[in-house]
């Protein structure tokens, strides 16, 4: 396939397979977009960074990083001092949408994550390097509409994201870079994986009694999210809903 295409979108539900599936296209010099979550562990994050440093055209992540609703607030990210979002269904495959939406609203620069408490879902505090903070409620409750509340010095902005338009806005943001129309990526390379790294820091925090975990302290040995287990559970649920068998 690499010799027949100009680029590829990797959409595998098991994020453990993203690197192996991207590798032949990277080797062939093709543009690669990896769907969310791009990675689920620090080892794979290191490989993405190596590819970026080598100049490969690679991007990815959640469509919730490019929503029309947040863009229409016309706020500079630093105008927002506090934000909140809640995401149901699961803590990572869907939870990553919440981390990404907060990153869109508040801009790059997440410094740390801390698990605060469990109240229906896990409550996570994200703190930016400049001291601003955001709260994410994430867990395995029922599906919730994508949502965000942001507070500035003079106003409160709220949005419920229209699912019908999210992929349109994702493609409008990503395609100029992936097709070579521009060499400027839609997200600066050093911040591409920030939502995933924030989620990994949050997981590490709740496994360690709520300690504050800095993103730059995450190590290759830091346990990640289990993509194999998620994919098996996802497959079983899909077959159950459609009446098929495994």
Secondary structure in CASP SS format (residue, H / E / C, confidence):
PFRMAT SS
TARGET T0000
AUTHOR 0000-0000-0000
METHOD secondary structure of the structure
MODEL  1
X C 1.00
X H 1.00
X H 1.00
X H 1.00
X C 1.00
X C 1.00
X E 1.00
X E 1.00
X E 1.00
X E 1.00
X C 1.00
X C 1.00
X C 1.00
X C 1.00
X H 1.00
X H 1.00
X H 1.00
X H 1.00
X H 1.00
X H 1.00
X H 1.00
X H 1.00
X H 1.00
X H 1.00
X H 1.00
X H 1.00
X H 1.00
X C 1.00
X C 1.00
X C 1.00
X E 1.00
X E 1.00
X E 1.00
X E 1.00
X E 1.00
X C 1.00
X C 1.00
X C 1.00
X C 1.00
X C 1.00
X C 1.00
X H 1.00
X H 1.00
X H 1.00
X H 1.00
X H 1.00
X H 1.00
X H 1.00
X H 1.00
X H 1.00
X H 1.00
X H 1.00
X H 1.00
X C 1.00
X C 1.00
X C 1.00
X C 1.00
X E 1.00
X E 1.00
X E 1.00
X E 1.00
X C 1.00
X H 1.00
X H 1.00
X H 1.00
X C 1.00
X C 1.00
X H 1.00
X H 1.00
X H 1.00
X H 1.00
X C 1.00
X C 1.00
X C 1.00
X C 1.00
X C 1.00
X H 1.00
X H 1.00
X H 1.00
X C 1.00
X C 1.00
X E 1.00
X E 1.00
X E 1.00
X E 1.00
X E 1.00
X E 1.00
X C 1.00
X C 1.00
X C 1.00
X C 1.00
X C 1.00
X C 1.00
X C 1.00
X H 1.00
X H 1.00
X H 1.00
X H 1.00
X H 1.00
X H 1.00
X H 1.00
X H 1.00
X H 1.00
X H 1.00
X H 1.00
X H 1.00
X C 1.00
X C 1.00
X C 1.00
X E 1.00
X E 1.00
X E 1.00
X E 1.00
X E 1.00
X E 1.00
X E 1.00
X E 1.00
X E 1.00
X C 1.00
X C 1.00
X C 1.00
X E 1.00
X E 1.00
X E 1.00
X E 1.00
X E 1.00
X E 1.00
X E 1.00
X C 1.00
X C 1.00
X C 1.00
X C 1.00
X E 1.00
X E 1.00
X E 1.00
X E 1.00
X E 1.00
X E 1.00
X C 1.00
X C 1.00
X C 1.00
X C 1.00
X C 1.00
X C 1.00
X C 1.00
X C 1.00
X E 1.00
X E 1.00
X E 1.00
X E 1.00
X E 1.00
X C 1.00
X C 1.00
X C 1.00
X C 1.00
X E 1.00
X E 1.00
X E 1.00
X E 1.00
X E 1.00
X C 1.00
X C 1.00
X H 1.00
X H 1.00
X H 1.00
X H 1.00
X H 1.00
X H 1.00
X H 1.00
X H 1.00
X H 1.00
X H 1.00
X H 1.00
X H 1.00
X H 1.00
X H 1.00
X H 1.00
X H 1.00
X C 1.00
X C 1.00
X C 1.00
X C 1.00
X C 1.00
X C 1.00
X C 1.00
X C 1.00
X C 1.00
X C 1.00
X H 1.00
X H 1.00
X H 1.00
X C 1.00
X C 1.00
X H 1.00
X H 1.00
X H 1.00
X H 1.00
X H 1.00
X H 1.00
X H 1.00
X H 1.00
X H 1.00
X H 1.00
X H 1.00
X H 1.00
X H 1.00
X C 1.00
X C 1.00
X C 1.00
X C 1.00
X C 1.00
X C 1.00
X E 1.00
X E 1.00
X H 1.00
X H 1.00
X H 1.00
X C 1.00
X C 1.00
X C 1.00
X C 1.00
X C 1.00
X C 1.00
X C 1.00
X C 1.00
X C 1.00
X H 1.00
X H 1.00
X H 1.00
X H 1.00
X H 1.00
X H 1.00
X H 1.00
X H 1.00
X H 1.00
X H 1.00
X H 1.00
X H 1.00
X H 1.00
X H 1.00
X H 1.00
X H 1.00
X C 1.00
X C 1.00
X C 1.00
X C 1.00
END
